[in-house]
Amino acid sequence: MASACCQNPFRINAHFHENSRFIGTKVEFSSVRFPSNVEISRLNFYPTSASTSTSKESVGKVHSLSNAGDSTNEKVPTPMLDMVDSPIHLKNFTSKELKQLADDIRSELLFTMSETQKSYKSSLSVVELTVAIHHVFHAPLDKILWDMEDQTYPHKLLTGRRPLVHKAGEADDPSNYTCRGEFDPFGAGHGCSCISSGLGMAVARDIKGKRDRIVTVISNETTMAGQVYEAMSNAGYLDSNLIVILNDSHHSLHPKIEQVPKASINALSSILSKLQSSKFFRKFRELAKVLTKKIGGGMHEWAAKIDEYARGMMGPPGSTLFEELGLYYIGPVDGHNIEDLVCVLREVASLDSMGPVLVHVITKENYELDDNQMRKKSHQNHEDSLDNESLPRDSRPHTYTDRFVEALISESERDEDIVVVHAGMGMEPSFQLLKNKLGDKFFDVGMAEQHAVTFSAGLSCGGLKPFCIIPSAFLQRAYDQVVHDVDRQKIPVRFVITSAGLVGSDGATQSGAFDITFMSCLPNMIVMAPSDETELARMVATATKIDDRPICFRYPRGAIANMSTSTPYIGEPIEIGQGRILVEGKDIALLGFGSMVQNCLRAQSLLAKLGIDVTVADARFCKPLDINLVRTLCKNHKFLVTVEEGSIGGFGAHVAQFISLDGQLDAGIKWRPITLPDNYIEGALPKDQLALAGLTGNHIAATALNLLGRTRDALLLMC
C-alpha cells in the first residue's frame, strides 16, 4: 500500500491510494485552482523521491510516500510517442508536436535505461536530430544510415521497434544491434563505415536512374578514423548527391577539454546555416562559378579564394577541411532546436544535382538532464549499475583491467622506457589511473587503430617499450599494420587485447571472437592469455622482458576470477611456451586457454561428483604451444578436450595441427574442441551468452561425459 501527493500547473492537490503502477484506483481531490493560459496537452507528471511538497515547489511532479520496502520505478506518460508506429506518422506534426515527441522519446529512453542493462547516452544526444530527419525525409524510400549503433535507439523507436527496445539485453534480441532491414539499409557497426556505404548506394542510385536521397549520420568520435576522410574525398570526386550529418557532441582527445575550440551556437550561426542551405543561395553560388569561368583571366580562381575565405571566417575552426574534400559545408546547427533542424534539412533535401553536402550539428549528450532531477537521478543510477568501473575502486568488483593497470604501473616504476598507446572507441575508467600515472608517456589516439599500431612500432624502433592497448573488435581494423608494420619486421610491440571473447549487452559489434585466430597465425607473434588475475600480472612482466619480437595477450571484460582485491602483485615472468597442470586426473584431460580455464575447473568439480577423475591444464600460450604439455596429456589420457572463448581456427586448431603431425591421433587419443560457435552471438547477459556458446562449466562437463559414453548423465547435467 502506498500513497502519493500530486501537484501540477492547475494547482490540483490530489491523493492517490492503492497499489497501482502510476495513478491509483482511488483518487481524492482536495482543492482545485485553474490558472489562465495553461495548455492541457502539455501536462506531465514526473515522479521524484521527495516525501512531501507545498504548492510553491516545482510543478509537474508526483511526490510518492512509500511504505518501507515499497519501491517503484514509474514510467512518464508518452502520448505523442504512443501515436507513432512509423515515420510516416510524423509528416503532419507541427513544431510543437515534434518537440513533445522528442521529450517523449527522451523520457522513454531514460525509463528504459533504468529497466535494462543498456546505456543510451549517445542516443540521448540525437533525439531531436532523429525526429527532424524522419519528419523531413521519407524512410524507407530515402536511405538513412548510422555510423554508430549507440545512436540508433531514437531511430528504432520511430520505426516500429519500440517493444524490442524494452527487451535490450535479452538473448538474440534485435534491438541490440542494427542489422539490415526495412529502415536500416546497412548495418551499423562500431564507426566510420556509413559514408562509404552511403556513397556506394548513391552511385548505384544514379546508375539506375532513381531519385531517392541518401542520408548518413556520423559522430565526431568516428572522424578520427581514416576511412571517413577516404570516403569524403571520393564523394567529393564523384560528386553524387549525398547528405552527411556530423553529430558533434564535443568529444575530444585533448588533455584539457576546456581549451578545445568549439563551434558556437547563437542567433547569427542559425541565420547563416539557413542561408547556406537555402536553394537561392546555392543556385546563386553555382551561377557565380559559371560566370567567373566564362570571364576567365583567373577570375574563377580569385572568386573561389574569396568564397573559401568568407566561409572560413563565418564557419567554426576546421570547417574548410570539408570544403577541400569536396563537400559543401552547412553549419553549425543547434542539434536540439527542432525548427532550425527541420528548416536546414528541408532545404538540403530539396536540392538536386548539387553534390555531397555536410551538415554540422552541435549536440549535448546530457541535454536537459540537469533541468530535471528525476531524469538526472534515473540516468545516474542506471549508469552506476551498468558500469561498475565508474564506481570508486573500493566499492565495486575488481576487474581484469584494474589488475592490468596495477601490474603495468609496477613495471613502469622499474622500467622508464615503458609507454602506452591506447586506441578504440572511448576509454575504460580504469585506464585513467594509468594515464595520470604515466603522464606524457600515455597516448590516447581514439578511433585510429591503424595509426596506433604503426605509431607503437615507431616508438619501439626509437628504443621504447610500447604497450598498445586495443579492444579485440577494434584491433581487426588494424590487422594490415599488425602484419606488415610489426610482425613481418619482428618489431617488439606488446599488444594488450581487451574485451576479448563475449562482451554482454554490446553483442557482436564489440565481441572479441577472432583475435586468437588472426594473431596466432602470424609467424613471429607470441600469443598468450591469462587464466586469472595473477597470471595476467605475470604476463605483463613477461611482455616487458621480450625485446626481439612482438607479443600479445588477451583478457576478458568484467570481474576477475579471484574476487579478493588483496592478492599481491607477482611480477615473475613466465617462460615462453610453458603451460601448467592445475589438477591431475586419469580419465579425461581438459586443456583450457585463457579465462576458460576457470570454466574447466568448474566442469572438473561437477565431474568429480560423478566419480570421474579429470585433469585440468592451463595452456597459457597458443603460440608457441607447449608441445611437451600436450604430449603428456595425450600420453596419460584417452580423451582430450580443448576449450577457448574464441572462433574456430584458434587455439584448438593449433593443438589439432600438432597432435596430428606428432602422431598422437594415430596413437588413439580422442580429441574434441570447444570454441565459440560459427555464428554471431548478439547482446545478452554474459552468463546467457556463455550458455548459448556452449562454454559454461556444465557444457564442458557434458562434452566430457559424451566422450566417456555417459550420454544420459550428460543430458541430466544440461537439464
NORPEHU-V578240 format. One line per field, one symbol per residue. ss: DSSP state (~ for helix, > for strand, _ for the rest). Layout:
ss: ???
This chain:
ss: _>>>>>>_____>>>>>________>>>>>>________~~~___>>>____________>>>>>>____________~~~~____~~~~____~~~~~~~~~~~~~~~~~~~~~_____~~~~__~~~~~~~~~~______>>>>_>~~~_~~~~~~___~~~~________~~~_>_________>_>___~~~~~~~~~~~~~~~_____>>>>>>__~~~_~~~~~~~~~~~~~___>>>>>>>________~~~_______~~~~~~~~~~~_~~~~~~~~~~~~~~~~~___~~~~~~~~~~~~~~~~____~~~~~~___>>>>>>>___~~~~~~~~~~~~~_____>>>>>>>______~~~_~~~~~~~~~~~~~~_~~~__~~~___>~~~~~~~~~~~~~~~___>>>>>>______~~~~~~~~~~~~>>>>>__~~~~~~~~~~~~~___>>>>>>>~~~~~~~~~~~~~~~~______>>>>>>>>__~~~~~~~_>__~~~~~~_____>>>>___~~~~~~~~~~~~~_____>>>>>>__>____________________>>>>____>>>>>___~~~~~~~~~~~~~~____>>>>>__>>>___~~~~~~~~~~__>>>>>_______~~~~~~~~~~~________>>>>>___________~~~~~~~~___~~~~~~~~~~~___~~~~~~~~_
